[in-house]
Amino acid sequence: MKKLYWLAVLAGLAGGPAQPAVRIKELVTLEGARENQLIGYGLVVGLNGTGDKRQTVFSAQSLANMLERMGVTVAPAALLVRNTAAVMVAATLPPFAQPGARIDVTVAAIGDATNLQGGLLLICPLKGADGQVYAVAQGSVVTGGFAAARGGASQTVNHPTAGRIPSGGIVEKSPPSPFGGGAVRLQLQRADFTTAARVAERINRRFGGDSPPARAENAALVSVNVPPGYGSRLVEFLAEIEALEIEMDRRQRVVINERTGSIVMGKDVRIAPVSILHGALSVEILSEPRVSQPAPLSAGQTQTTVKTEVEAKEERARSVQIKPGATVEDLVRGLVGIGSTPRDIIAILQALRAANALDADLEVI
């Protein structure tokens, strides 16, 4: 049976505040200030005979088109180049990225190339979901693995058909800016009505006047009107909002990992008054082979038989009493005291949640 690890998440010292103060910066993001996914199609050249083969027709067509733009006309059917591979290029454009900034790109083969090691990605435009080009990529591919074969033996380490080009992309166009108008919208990373109301109240206390600027639209969105004094200083206004602190409201949750036997729960999780009876039934089956040997010089044959014994043991039920106001510490102490295993405790917690005796969400991962 796997060892049980109890991880106690302590909210604070005894007699202290129920929840620590958290900066608004840790709870919200600015609507529109997000990453954008980019994708492109390109060619990797310079491979050592590990590129696409004849059956991958689009790599030969792409190479022929590229050569034609450079003044060299070659029919795609006449090309047999195994040092070239067609690849898909992906990158993430960070928010507020400016032209000239560099980003990392990921390259992956889409044909039957076996290894991109040592390859060079030729200039490749990267487009967003709107079809516009926001960056271009080019550079040497770093695979982090290799594949070798000789004499019928082969060995592959990691995944050589995909790699990265660190700082291989150059931003050509900035993403759409979320700034504009006289209001900003703050999105909560975890939707919660209490937290949204506290964020709006804290902003109004700091910047409020005759007309409070912040209003909680719903559990995940807070709309803030920019005060007149910050019309041309929106960055400073958002920086001051991020530095404000509020008392975050957290939902109690118990997380169980049955594979590792880990149980994570908060110290303040309350257990309703309940009595737990726990026992175990074990069935043991023993098989013992026996050999029957005939008498000397007899016509008998040696026979093998199996003797099977079935034994059932049922332990007496053990009781754990949970008193009113008990916390998870009392539950842990009681269950460990009766020798419960990880599977037993997981079953007990699920039964407590079904009986509405556990004041927390139960999540099994």
C-alpha positions in Angstrom: 0.0 0.0 0.0 1.3 3.4 -1.0 2.5 5.7 1.7 0.1 8.5 2.6 1.3 12.1 2.6 -0.8 14.7 4.4 -0.1 18.2 3.2 -1.7 20.8 5.5 -2.3 24.1 3.9 -2.3 26.6 6.7 -4.2 29.9 6.1 -2.6 31.8 8.9 -1.5 31.8 12.5 -4.1 31.2 15.3 -5.8 34.4 16.1 -4.7 36.1 12.8 -6.9 37.2 9.9 -8.9 34.5 8.1 -7.3 35.2 4.7 -4.1 37.1 4.0 -4.2 40.3 1.9 -3.5 39.8 -1.8 -2.6 42.4 -4.4 -5.2 42.9 -7.1 -2.4 42.3 -9.6 -2.4 38.6 -8.6 -6.1 38.2 -9.1 -7.0 40.0 -12.4 -5.8 40.5 -15.9 -6.6 43.4 -18.3 -9.2 42.4 -20.8 -7.5 42.3 -24.3 -4.0 42.1 -22.9 -3.5 38.4 -23.8 -1.2 36.3 -25.8 -1.9 35.5 -29.4 -1.1 32.2 -31.3 0.7 32.5 -34.6 1.2 29.8 -37.2 3.1 29.5 -40.5 4.3 27.0 -43.1 8.0 26.8 -44.1 10.9 24.7 -45.3 13.8 23.4 -43.3 16.9 22.8 -45.5 20.4 21.5 -44.8 19.4 18.1 -43.5 21.7 15.1 -43.8 19.4 13.0 -46.0 16.7 12.8 -43.3 14.2 15.1 -45.1 11.0 14.4 -46.9 10.9 11.5 -49.4 9.1 11.3 -52.8 5.7 10.6 -51.3 5.6 14.0 -49.6 4.7 16.0 -52.7 4.0 19.4 -51.1 7.6 19.9 -49.9 8.9 19.5 -53.5 6.2 21.9 -54.7 7.1 24.5 -52.1 10.8 24.2 -53.0 10.0 24.6 -56.7 7.9 27.7 -56.0 10.7 29.2 -53.8 13.3 28.6 -56.5 11.0 30.1 -59.2 10.8 33.4 -57.2 14.6 33.4 -57.2 14.8 33.0 -60.9 15.3 29.3 -61.1 12.6 27.3 -62.9 12.4 23.6 -62.0 9.5 21.2 -62.4 8.4 19.8 -59.0 8.3 16.3 -60.5 11.9 16.5 -61.4 13.0 17.3 -57.8 14.4 14.6 -55.6 15.9 16.5 -52.6 16.1 14.6 -49.4 17.8 17.5 -47.5 14.6 19.5 -47.3 11.5 19.1 -45.0 8.2 20.8 -44.9 7.4 22.0 -41.4 4.7 23.9 -39.5 6.0 26.8 -37.4 4.1 28.0 -34.3 4.8 30.9 -31.9 3.2 32.9 -29.2 2.9 36.6 -29.6 3.0 38.2 -26.1 0.8 41.2 -25.3 2.1 44.6 -26.1 4.9 43.1 -28.3 6.6 45.9 -30.3 8.0 45.6 -33.9 11.6 44.3 -33.7 11.1 42.2 -30.6 12.2 38.6 -30.8 10.1 35.6 -29.8 10.8 31.8 -29.7 9.3 29.6 -32.4 8.6 25.9 -32.5 9.1 23.8 -35.7 7.5 20.4 -36.4 7.8 18.2 -39.5 4.5 17.5 -41.3 5.9 15.1 -43.9 7.9 11.9 -43.6 11.1 13.5 -42.5 12.9 11.5 -39.9 15.2 14.1 -38.3 15.4 17.9 -38.3 18.8 18.0 -36.6 21.1 20.5 -38.1 18.4 22.1 -40.3 17.9 25.7 -41.1 14.4 27.2 -41.3 14.1 29.6 -44.2 12.2 32.8 -43.8 8.6 32.0 -42.8 5.8 34.5 -42.2 3.7 33.8 -39.1 0.0 34.7 -39.2 -2.6 35.2 -36.6 -6.2 34.1 -36.5 -7.2 37.1 -38.6 -4.8 36.1 -41.4 -2.4 39.0 -41.0 1.3 38.5 -40.7 2.6 39.5 -37.2 6.1 38.0 -37.3 8.6 36.2 -39.5 10.8 33.3 -38.4 14.2 32.0 -39.6 17.1 30.3 -38.0 18.8 27.0 -37.0 16.5 24.3 -35.5 17.5 22.9 -32.1 15.9 19.5 -31.7 17.3 18.4 -28.3 17.5 14.8 -29.6 19.0 12.7 -32.4 18.4 9.6 -34.5 21.1 7.3 -35.8 20.9 4.1 -37.9 23.5 1.9 -39.5 23.6 -1.8 -40.5 20.0 -2.4 -39.6 20.4 -1.0 -36.1 18.9 2.3 -35.1 18.6 4.4 -32.0 16.4 7.5 -31.4 16.7 9.9 -28.4 13.9 12.3 -27.6 11.8 13.6 -30.5 14.0 14.6 -33.5 11.1 15.6 -35.8 10.3 18.7 -33.7 12.5 21.5 -32.4 12.7 25.1 -31.3 14.5 28.2 -32.6 15.3 30.4 -29.6 14.6 34.0 -30.5 14.0 32.9 -34.0 11.0 35.1 -34.7 11.0 38.9 -35.2 7.8 40.8 -34.5 6.7 42.8 -37.6 3.4 44.1 -36.3 2.0 44.8 -32.8 -1.1 43.0 -31.7 -4.3 45.1 -31.1 -4.0 47.2 -28.0 -6.7 46.9 -25.3 -6.2 50.6 -24.5 -8.8 52.9 -25.8 -11.9 54.8 -24.6 -12.5 56.0 -21.1 -12.8 52.6 -19.3 -10.8 49.5 -18.7 -12.2 46.0 -17.9 -10.5 43.7 -15.3 -11.0 40.0 -15.7 -10.8 37.8 -12.6 -8.7 34.7 -13.0 -11.2 32.8 -10.9 -14.8 33.9 -11.1 -16.1 34.7 -7.6 -18.9 37.2 -6.7 -17.3 38.1 -3.3 -13.9 38.7 -4.8 -15.3 40.8 -7.6 -17.3 43.0 -5.2 -14.2 43.5 -3.0 -12.1 44.5 -6.0 -14.6 47.1 -7.0 -15.0 48.4 -3.5 -11.3 48.7 -3.0 -10.8 50.7 -6.2 -13.7 53.0 -5.3 -12.2 53.6 -1.9 -8.9 54.6 -3.5 -10.2 56.6 -6.6 -13.8 57.2 -5.6 -15.4 60.6 -5.3 -18.8 61.8 -6.3 -19.1 59.0 -8.9 -17.4 55.7 -8.0 -15.3 54.6 -11.0 -15.5 50.8 -10.5 -18.5 48.5 -10.9 -18.6 44.7 -10.7 -20.3 43.5 -13.9 -20.5 39.9 -12.8 -18.4 37.3 -10.9 -15.5 37.5 -13.4 -15.5 41.1 -14.7 -15.0 44.5 -13.1 -15.4 47.6 -15.2 -13.4 50.7 -14.2 -13.9 54.2 -15.6 -10.7 56.1 -15.9 -10.7 59.2 -13.6 -10.3 62.6 -15.3 -6.8 63.1 -13.8 -5.5 59.9 -15.4 -6.8 60.4 -18.9 -3.3 60.7 -20.4 -1.6 58.5 -17.7 -3.4 55.2 -18.1 -0.3 53.1 -17.4 0.2 54.8 -14.0 -3.5 54.4 -13.2 -3.4 50.6 -13.9 -0.1 50.3 -11.9 -1.8 51.9 -8.9 -4.8 49.5 -9.2 -2.5 46.5 -9.3 -0.7 47.6 -6.1 -4.0 47.7 -4.1 -4.6 44.9 -1.7 -7.8 43.1 -0.8 -8.7 40.2 1.3 -9.3 37.3 -1.1 -12.2 34.9 -0.5 -11.2 31.3 -1.2 -13.5 28.3 -1.6 -12.6 25.4 0.6 -11.5 22.4 -1.4 -10.1 19.0 -0.8 -7.9 17.5 -3.6 -7.3 13.8 -3.7 -4.8 12.0 -5.9 -5.6 8.3 -5.6 -2.6 7.2 -7.7 0.0 8.7 -5.3 -2.1 8.6 -2.1 -1.8 12.4 -1.6 -4.6 14.4 0.0 -4.4 18.2 0.1 -6.9 20.2 2.2 -7.0 23.5 4.0 -6.7 23.6 7.8 -10.0 25.5 8.1 -12.1 22.9 6.4 -14.9 22.1 8.8 -16.4 18.7 9.5 -20.0 18.4 10.6 -20.7 16.3 13.7 -20.6 12.7 12.4 -19.7 9.2 13.5 -17.5 7.1 11.2 -17.5 3.3 11.4 -14.7 1.6 9.5 -13.8 -2.0 9.1 -12.2 -4.3 6.5 -12.9 -7.7 5.0 -10.0 -9.7 3.6 -10.2 -13.0 1.7 -7.0 -15.1 1.4 -6.7 -18.0 -1.0 -3.8 -20.4 -0.6 -2.9 -23.0 -3.2 -0.4 -25.7 -2.2 0.8 -28.2 -4.8 1.2 -31.9 -3.7 2.9 -34.8 -5.5 1.5 -38.4 -5.2 4.4 -40.8 -5.8 3.5 -44.5 -6.6 5.2 -47.4 -4.8 8.5 -48.7 -6.2 8.2 -51.2 -9.1 4.5 -50.5 -9.4 2.6 -49.7 -12.6 1.3 -46.4 -11.1 2.1 -42.9 -12.3 3.2 -39.8 -10.5 0.2 -37.5 -10.0 0.3 -33.8 -9.0 -2.6 -32.4 -7.0 -3.4 -28.9 -5.7 -4.8 -28.3 -2.3 -6.7 -25.0 -2.0 -7.7 -23.3 1.2 -9.9 -20.2 1.4 -9.8 -18.1 4.5 -11.9 -15.0 5.2 -11.1 -12.5 7.9 -13.3 -9.5 8.8 -12.0 -6.9 11.2 -14.1 -5.3 13.8 -15.5 -1.9 12.8 -13.5 0.9 14.3 -15.2 4.1 15.3 -14.1 7.7 14.9 -16.2 10.4 16.6 -16.2 13.9 15.1 -17.3 16.6 17.5 -19.0 19.9 16.6 -16.6 22.5 15.3 -14.0 19.9 14.4 -11.4 20.7 11.7 -9.5 18.7 9.3 -6.7 18.3 11.9 -9.1 16.3 14.1 -10.2 14.2 11.2 -6.6 13.5 10.2 -5.7 12.5 13.8 -8.6 10.2 14.1 -8.2 8.4 10.8 -4.5 7.9 11.3 -5.1 6.7 14.8 -7.2 3.7 13.6 -4.7 2.8 10.9 -6.6 3.8 7.8 -4.9 3.4 4.5 -5.0 6.0 1.7 -7.8 4.1 -0.1 -9.7 3.9 3.1 -9.4 7.6 3.8 -10.3 8.5 0.2 -13.5 6.4 0.5 -14.3 8.0 3.9 -13.9 11.5 2.5 -16.2 10.7 -0.4 -18.8 9.3 2.0 -18.5 12.5 4.1 -19.1 14.7 1.1 -22.1 12.5 0.0 -23.5 12.9 3.5 -23.0 16.7 3.4 -20.7 16.5 6.4 -17.7 18.0 4.6 -17.9 21.7 4.1 -15.6 21.8 1.1 -15.5 20.8 -2.6 -14.1 17.4 -3.2 -11.9 17.0 -6.3 -10.3 13.7 -7.4 -7.4 14.0 -9.9 
